[in-house]
Amino acid sequence: FHKNSLVLNRRKKFKTALKNSTMVSLKIQKRLASSVLKCGKRKVWLDPNEISEIALANSRQNIRKLVKDGYVIKKPVVVHTRANVRARLAAKRKGRHMGTGKRKGSREARLPTRILWIRRMRVLRRMLKKYRAAKKIDKHLYAELYRKVKGNVFKNKRVLMEFIHKAKAEKTREKELAEQAEARRNKSKAQKEKKDAQKKEESAAQNAAEKKVKKEETAAKEAAADKKTVKTPPAQPQTPTSTSPPRPHPPPPPTHHNTPPPPQPPPPTRKKQKKITFCITKST
């Protein structure tokens, strides 16, 4: 900024000096100065207060001396500001200056759907790859989501992320339910085994008690039978008085509770007598 102000002041002085003095041609000096300073003639500035001295310089060596003294200067590059361009681009990003009157070409020509598809695929696949590398998803879920991405299931990264969270939550829920069901099965199995063991113990104890009672009963019966055989006198032979068949003797008492009783003969059956009826008919 300081250099620009100096240049403007010197221009004003140059104009006033031109008005007050006679015009001197400095074309040769400008050409030599442009070759020495390596720039165009329009970029060479000659001090208007030292025109007489500059006019005497007719060689490059003299011009170099004038440059060293500050009578000949190379003008700075004119600044081409981009502030307005940046402001307009920022407004365009917000949607300004983009109406129908500013558009040239169809929607497909301005931004092809193929380019949009490629961008979306690359973004979603990059996200899947990052999640797999971070062990947030396994290879099976990665393959499933990769196919879904290609099938145009997910619109953007947010939808894909929500789907991943739901899938992981569902997987953990199914795992918990399976574990709970397995725990219930094991618990019911253990209870059943416990009940069976208790039933076996009870049945074994009951069988042992029944065996003990039966053994006592058989022992008592054997003792009573022994007493009867000792007290009863010897049997006398009886003469048959009637023609009726003899009655069968009662079976002996059982010696053991497991032996079945002997088979008894069936009782005698009486034969039915046929009734004979006579029919008397009157003859006329």
Salt bridges, closest charged atoms under 4 A:
ASP138 OD2 - LYS171 NZ 3.24
GLU162 OE2 - ARG158 NH1 3.35
GLU170 OE2 - ARG173 NH1 3.76
GLU182 OE1 - ARG185 NH2 2.56
